[in-house]
Amino acid sequence: MVVFSTDKDYQADIIANLLAEEGIECNILNKQDSMYKIGEIDVYVAQKDYATAQEIVKKAKL
């Protein structure tokens, strides 16, 4: 499930690191065009971790 979307790769990395610190595995899917950097970067987590991950994202205030 997508827990966070952004157009900035550093924000996706920050969220992924915060989730990893809490023991939540995640995957980053970069859907941006490689030349023009148009599109989204999504951070995915397992359904069982979704509620906890949402709280972590809210606390990050990105």
C-alpha positions as CSV (number, residue, x, y, z in Angstrom):
1,M,0.0,0.0,0.0
2,V,1.2,3.5,-0.8
3,V,1.9,5.3,2.4
4,F,3.7,8.4,1.0
5,S,4.0,10.1,-2.4
6,T,6.3,12.9,-3.4
7,D,8.1,14.4,-6.4
8,K,11.3,14.8,-4.5
9,D,13.6,11.8,-4.1
10,Y,15.2,13.0,-0.8
11,Q,11.7,13.1,0.9
12,A,11.1,9.5,-0.1
13,D,14.5,8.5,1.3
14,I,13.8,10.3,4.6
15,I,10.5,8.5,5.0
16,A,12.0,5.1,4.1
17,N,14.7,5.7,6.7
18,L,12.2,6.6,9.4
19,L,10.2,3.5,8.6
20,A,13.3,1.3,8.7
21,E,14.2,2.7,12.1
22,E,10.9,1.5,13.4
23,G,11.4,-1.9,11.8
24,I,8.9,-1.4,8.9
25,E,10.1,-2.7,5.5
26,C,9.3,-0.5,2.6
27,N,9.9,-0.2,-1.1
28,I,10.4,3.0,-3.1
29,L,8.9,3.1,-6.6
30,N,10.3,6.0,-8.7
31,K,7.8,6.7,-11.5
32,Q,9.5,9.9,-12.6
33,D,10.6,10.5,-16.1
34,S,14.4,10.3,-16.1
35,M,15.0,13.3,-18.2
36,Y,12.4,15.8,-17.0
37,K,11.8,14.6,-13.4
38,I,8.0,14.7,-13.9
39,G,6.0,12.2,-11.9
40,E,5.7,10.7,-8.5
41,I,7.9,8.7,-6.2
42,D,5.8,6.3,-4.0
43,V,6.8,4.6,-0.8
44,Y,5.0,1.3,-0.3
45,V,4.6,-0.8,2.9
46,A,2.8,-4.0,3.7
47,Q,-0.8,-3.8,4.6
48,K,-0.1,-5.1,8.1
49,D,2.3,-2.1,8.7
50,Y,0.1,0.5,7.0
51,A,-1.5,2.1,10.1
52,T,1.8,2.4,12.0
53,A,3.5,3.8,8.8
54,Q,0.9,6.5,8.4
55,E,1.5,7.7,12.0
56,I,5.3,7.9,11.2
57,V,4.7,9.8,8.0
58,K,2.3,12.3,9.8
59,K,5.0,12.9,12.5
60,A,7.6,13.6,9.8
61,K,5.7,16.6,8.5
62,L,7.2,16.6,5.0
